[in-house]
Amino acid sequence: MTPLVDIERHGRVLDLTLNRPDKRNALNREMCESIVSACENAQDDPGIGAIYLHSNGPVFCAGMDLNEAASPEAAEFTAIHAKLFTMAEWLSKPIVCAVRGPAIAGGLGLVANAHIVLAAHGSTFGLTEIRIGMWPFTIYRAVEIALGRRRALELTLSSKIFNTPEALAWGLVHEVLPSFELDDRGLTIANALADASTDTIQRGLRFVTESRGMDAESAVALALKSRAENFNSLDFEEGVKAFREKRPPRWPSHP
């Protein structure tokens, strides 16, 4: 049986492919649990330095599976969303997301949780839940962080579909490319992140998450503490040494 999420490992990159094209890659419980489980395993695996998320088919992701959402067991089926759509807060391995086609509702939630997002020309985005009498509760925080309060609220209320130039201008997407270049560029970025200092990236992402919402004094204190830890790390020692010796670093945090 073909998996609904294809999970492969390419060196230090974990490759996750949404693989339900006949259903527009709508997220059912099995898919959500597969993504979360793979990311949790990657979190604890020093051999994985980055995650690459993309999809098969003409639609990146049409959101949640409405058959599950409309069932009597909806709360049970969708409970995993609380973990899935907060990945940017608990995962300290960078996610590179490549969008080809529409990323709607929960699909936009996946995009908002990625650290670096690429999109193919012609891709579209939208928070359309209000059209079916639903508010995007579980993805809203991530979207608000990615787009800002007023933009996230306007898109939720209007349910309008927006395009790649708008997504790029608003900061949801970082690069827009021809479709045939998307995977090559995405994997290049993912591999570069995977080859960087794992210790530094994890410490940095923890700082970004923990400092969010802090007052200025607390954020500065956390920054100084984190920087001191960075200065005392073996990876920083190796990085400086490699720079002086004009050679690629051999990070101690890599197995």
C-alpha positions in Angstrom: 0.0 0.0 0.0 1.4 3.4 -1.0 2.0 5.6 2.1 0.0 8.8 2.4 3.2 10.5 3.5 6.3 9.3 1.8 9.2 9.4 4.2 12.8 9.1 2.9 16.2 10.0 4.2 18.8 11.6 1.9 22.0 12.0 3.9 21.2 14.5 6.7 17.9 15.6 5.1 14.6 14.0 6.0 12.3 14.2 3.0 8.6 14.3 3.7 6.2 14.1 0.7 2.4 14.5 1.0 1.3 11.7 -1.1 -2.5 11.7 -1.4 -2.9 13.5 -4.7 -6.2 11.9 -5.6 -7.7 13.7 -2.5 -5.8 17.0 -3.1 -3.5 16.0 -0.3 -6.2 16.7 2.2 -4.9 16.0 5.7 -6.5 13.0 7.4 -5.4 11.8 10.8 -3.0 9.2 9.4 -1.1 11.8 7.4 -1.0 14.2 10.4 0.3 11.5 12.7 2.9 10.4 10.1 4.2 14.0 9.8 4.3 14.6 13.5 5.9 11.2 14.3 8.6 11.7 11.6 9.4 15.2 12.9 9.6 13.9 16.5 12.0 11.2 15.5 14.1 13.8 13.5 14.2 16.0 16.6 15.9 13.2 18.6 18.2 12.1 15.7 21.6 13.9 15.5 22.0 12.4 12.0 19.2 14.6 10.7 19.9 18.3 10.2 16.9 19.5 8.2 13.5 18.5 7.0 12.2 19.0 3.4 8.4 19.1 3.1 6.7 19.0 -0.3 3.9 17.2 -2.1 2.9 15.0 -5.0 0.3 16.1 -7.5 -1.0 19.5 -8.7 -2.3 20.6 -5.2 0.1 21.1 -2.3 -2.6 20.6 0.3 -6.3 21.4 0.3 -6.6 21.5 4.2 -8.1 19.0 6.5 -10.1 16.0 5.4 -13.7 17.2 5.6 -15.1 13.6 5.9 -13.2 13.3 9.2 -14.0 16.8 10.3 -17.7 16.3 9.8 -17.8 13.0 11.5 -19.0 12.4 15.1 -15.4 11.6 16.0 -14.1 14.9 14.6 -12.5 16.0 17.9 -10.6 12.7 18.2 -9.6 12.7 14.5 -8.3 16.3 14.6 -6.6 16.4 18.0 -3.3 15.8 16.3 -3.6 19.2 14.7 -2.5 20.8 18.0 0.9 19.2 17.6 1.1 19.4 13.8 0.4 23.1 13.5 2.8 24.1 16.3 5.9 22.4 14.8 7.7 25.8 14.5 7.5 26.1 18.3 8.7 22.7 19.4 10.9 21.5 16.6 14.5 22.7 16.6 15.4 21.2 13.2 14.7 23.7 10.3 11.9 22.9 7.9 12.2 23.8 4.2 8.8 23.8 2.5 8.3 23.7 -1.3 4.8 24.6 -2.4 3.5 23.6 -5.8 -0.2 24.5 -6.4 -2.8 25.6 -3.9 -2.0 25.6 -0.2 -5.4 26.2 1.4 -6.5 26.2 5.1 -4.5 23.5 6.8 -2.2 23.5 3.9 -1.4 27.2 4.6 -0.9 26.1 8.3 1.9 23.8 7.2 3.5 26.6 5.2 3.3 29.0 8.1 5.1 26.4 10.3 8.0 26.1 7.9 11.2 28.1 8.5 12.0 28.6 4.8 9.3 28.5 2.1 9.7 28.3 -1.7 6.7 28.4 -4.1 6.3 27.6 -7.7 4.9 30.3 -10.0 1.1 30.0 -10.0 0.7 28.6 -6.5 -2.1 30.0 -4.5 -2.9 30.4 -0.8 -5.9 31.0 1.4 -7.6 30.7 4.7 -11.1 29.5 3.5 -12.4 27.9 6.7 -15.1 30.6 7.2 -16.8 29.5 4.0 -17.8 26.3 5.7 -18.7 27.8 9.0 -15.3 27.2 10.6 -12.6 29.4 12.1 -8.9 28.3 11.6 -8.3 27.9 15.3 -5.3 25.5 15.3 -3.4 27.2 12.6 -4.2 30.8 13.4 -1.2 31.5 15.8 1.3 30.2 13.2 -0.3 32.2 10.4 -0.4 35.3 12.6 3.3 35.0 13.4 4.1 34.5 9.7 1.9 37.3 8.4 1.2 39.7 11.3 -2.0 40.3 13.2 -4.0 42.5 10.8 -3.1 40.5 7.7 -4.0 37.2 9.3 -7.3 38.5 10.5 -8.2 40.1 7.2 -7.4 36.9 5.3 -9.4 34.8 7.7 -12.4 37.1 7.5 -12.3 37.6 3.8 -11.3 33.9 2.9 -9.8 35.3 -0.2 -7.3 33.4 -2.3 -4.0 35.2 -2.8 -1.2 34.6 -5.2 2.6 34.1 -5.1 3.5 37.8 -5.6 1.3 38.7 -2.6 2.7 35.8 -0.5 6.2 36.9 -1.3 5.5 40.6 -0.5 3.8 39.6 2.8 6.7 37.4 3.9 4.9 34.1 3.8 7.1 32.9 1.0 10.8 33.6 0.6 11.4 32.6 -3.0 9.2 32.1 -6.1 10.6 29.9 -8.8 9.5 28.0 -12.0 8.0 24.7 -11.0 10.8 22.7 -12.6 13.4 24.4 -10.4 11.5 24.0 -7.2 12.8 20.7 -5.8 16.4 21.4 -6.8 16.4 24.7 -5.0 14.5 23.3 -2.0 16.9 20.4 -1.6 19.9 22.7 -2.0 18.7 24.9 0.8 17.8 21.9 3.0 21.2 20.3 2.4 23.0 23.5 3.3 21.1 23.8 6.5 21.7 20.1 7.3 25.5 20.7 6.8 25.5 23.7 9.1 26.2 23.4 12.9 23.3 21.5 14.4 24.1 22.8 17.8 24.0 26.4 16.7 20.8 26.1 14.7 19.0 24.3 17.5 20.1 26.8 20.1 19.1 29.7 17.8 15.6 28.3 17.0 15.0 27.7 20.7 16.0 31.3 21.4 13.6 32.6 18.7 10.7 30.6 20.2 11.4 31.3 23.8 12.0 35.0 23.3 8.8 35.6 21.4 6.4 37.6 23.6 9.1 38.5 26.2 9.6 42.0 27.3 12.8 43.7 26.1 14.7 43.1 29.3 13.9 39.4 29.5 14.7 38.9 25.8 18.1 40.6 26.2 18.9 38.5 29.2 18.0 35.3 27.3 20.1 36.5 24.3 23.1 37.0 26.5 22.7 33.6 28.2 22.3 31.9 24.8 25.3 33.7 23.3 27.5 32.7 26.3 26.5 29.1 25.7 27.3 29.5 22.1 30.7 31.0 22.8 31.5 28.0 25.0 30.3 25.4 22.5 32.6 22.9 20.7 31.0 23.9 17.4 31.9 27.5 17.8 35.4 26.5 18.7 35.6 24.4 15.6 34.0 27.1 13.4 36.6 29.7 14.4 39.4 27.2 14.0 38.2 26.2 10.5 37.8 29.8 9.5 41.4 30.6 10.5 42.7 27.5 8.8 40.6 28.2 5.6 38.9 24.8 5.5 35.4 23.5 5.9 34.4 23.0 9.5 33.9 19.5 11.0 31.1 20.1 13.4 31.4 18.1 16.7 27.5 18.1 16.9 27.4 16.0 13.7 27.6 12.3 14.3 
